[in-house]
Amino acid sequence: MVNRLEVAWTLAVVGLLAGVAAYSTILLYHIDALPADPTEYVDVIGHQWYWEFCYPANGTCFNSQYDAATNTVSGGALWATPGAEVQINVTGFEVVHSFNIPALGIRIDAIPGRINMFAFSVPTVPPGTSYLIQCTEFCGTFHGTMRSFLEIV
């Protein structure tokens, strides 16, 4: 004999799980969606052991070399204006890297032969503010010096 209370609780749990699954699917779709018209596109290429930032709008590329002794970067950085919507296209050149801006909660893998895309809104902060960019995937001997900065200009 079937207990009506058991059936009711089972249906309630199934309904709750179905609702959570539907909401999660919609949320994940919107999280991964790229903006229709970002302010800027930047191609980021992870090399051993530096980041290369290419700006297709003006056809320039910059290799970011980090100096651990002075905590500075030479050769270029990731530049963005406050409040801009930036689409980043990330890939690796020879090994897997992980492009990470910890202060902004951004992390995406840079895999050779694959382009991973994401977009983010640059915080509305004063020009001159910078955020650390680092590789969080062990990529070899000088992995610890694979750093750069997101410079707000």
Helices and strands as residue ranges (DSSP letters): H 4-32, E 40-47, E 50-55, E 60-67, E 72-74, E 78-80, E 85-92, E 97-101, G 102-104, E 106-110, E 116-121, E 130-135, G 143-145, E 147-152
